[in-house]
């Protein structure tokens, strides 16, 4: 935030009588403009051979298309055991038929809570796994599921009846130009050069391709479009073995082809293709179609997808139209918002950290900036059936507010308003006030049953944190009105959920409860007082009180009493532990670090104890067992307690789940080859390290080591964290 922007925001707040604007440190911004185009250009994606883990995607937050080394989805089988090739949209959800008409109440089991029995949807209590083994739980977990809209690949020539494989491509060179959003894929096939240019529209569910090759001109190469059935698999969004369960109706208008799709007689959507005028169109199989451009030097192909009844009035007629719109969009994206330049640093690690920062901005923009909270794998491929996790929403998207791109964050926050009635019902079911937010959820807002999801509480304050981040960016009456019910009803639930323990003279959280790492789920009936939750609830109830004052309301005595009297953070052997009642072990997410890092100072954390805890995690924690967002969480904690050397060490720790692939994705494991919470967490951490945080040191880049230590940090357009 520059000085003019800050003064304008502060003036608007004063005019409304609004309190609590975080102060920026304008002197910390770069004294001269950063050459943004050069910075972005030095991190463009370049690939010279096929890699099952590095397909590239184009998209806009609502829609994404993921391509292999040919620039299209030509060799999907090559990526079957890597990162999948999918075409996905925020709206592309499907449910299989439900002859039993399962309801969430079919998975209820009674748990003792605050002296009474209350129902939680924990599924099959006697079965194995996580309680999702019963027929009702299985169906409710798998539905709705996100589906693949269609596969778009090159139609390759055949030699002696044999199809070419990806190994037959020679002279491969693929680039994704981040400044324009254009993928250029060059290769040679049987001595013929091929150039495939691929791009997505910045606002529509559409992509375009232009193919230039002698193989196009002689009619041997074209474009192939295939439509799959929706898969209810945990991982895969397409089922290619159920052709009888979906229908495709085709209508042709000159060089445009319209497809009406129907799955199970319930899910409907449309696809519209505009190809080169002289292109030849043919049906080659069930739900399979091809375009050839014989006698044409190039073949253009533009396809747009629409939910049923939502066909856009904007007609896409050419590759040039889409690529021009994309170039304008991405230049505006990179020229606005925040930027961090590390190129003057002497520490040799600067380039890799800057690469991760740039590519994470791209990947979160196309995968995590839509109208729904993103799934952990975004719009690239499915995980958890394509559903999203609201405890991960903060890690995906909170950084947008610090990077001056709050518009991208705001897109998904309306989801909380949409599902507020369901969240109220969830709270009231266990005898609480306000609204309790779900964990694993689809667009309809119903939580998914098992022995973990319904018992997590650390996601409850996220909407309050989002609201405060948005208020810092937009201190207006409109912001207050938008988030009013979300903030107040979240706080109402939090204050009513805790249990007063007269013997300890404090409020406790649980039982039943599952801590953020989730490995205490077997002891959920006796567990209580997770460290992260205690600190987060203390801080967010304080923020909710500020919101009451901004809204002209009096402070809630109940909220203040709870906030001031929550149980202390559990300590064993002189370090903070994840949860009090059981020993959750020393592995997985070290979430107790987030009590001062992700969460600002709340009065519950002893800094020397937190430093000792951080040192313990660095020295003794099994880092191969941690996850992508744990490393930026460690960095945030290190920054707030004045250890920037540890912040850098955490962000660049060499371990599998902290690796960032050539396409910028945060790899975790075979079934989770990308993990966007790691990208979003990195962006939040580095913005905080560069621009600082409220009530933090008023020095340049307080979370980075000094120039004397080898780090020179230039930044523009960032906001401080809370």
Secondary structure, DSSP 8 states (H G I E B T S, - for coil): --HHHHHHHHHHHHHTT--------GGGS-SS---HHHHHHTT-EEESS--TT--EEEE-SSEEEEE-TTSSSS-GGGGTTSS---EEETT-EE----TT---GGGGEEEEEETTEEEEEE---SSSSTTS--SHHHHHHHH-SEE----EEEEE--EETTEE--GGG-EEEEEEEETTTTEEEEEEEETTEEEEEEEEE-SSSSEEEEEEEEHHHHTTS-EEEEE--EE--SSS--EETT-GGGEEEEEEEETTEEEEEEEETTTEEEEEEEEE-TT-EEEEEETTEEEEE-TT-SEEEEEEEEEETT---S-----HHHHHHHHHHHHHHHHHSS-EEE-TT--STTHHHHHHHHHHHHHHHHHHS-SSS---TTTTTS-SGGG-EEHHHHHHHHTHHHHTT-HHHHHHHHHHHHHTHHHHHHHHHHTT-SS----SEE-TT--B--STTGGGB-TTTTHHHHHHHHHHHH--SHHHHHHHHHHHHHHHHHHHHHSEEETTTTEEE--SS-B-TT-TTGGGTTT---BHHHHHHHHHHHHHHHHHHHHTT----HHHHHHHHTB----EETTEE-SBSSS---S-S--GGGGGGTTS---S---HHHHHHHHHHHHHHS-GGGS-HHHHHHHHHHHHHTT-HHHHHHHHT--SGGG-B-TTS-B--BTTBS--HHHHHHHHHHHHHHHH-BTTS--STTTTS--GGGT---EEES---B-
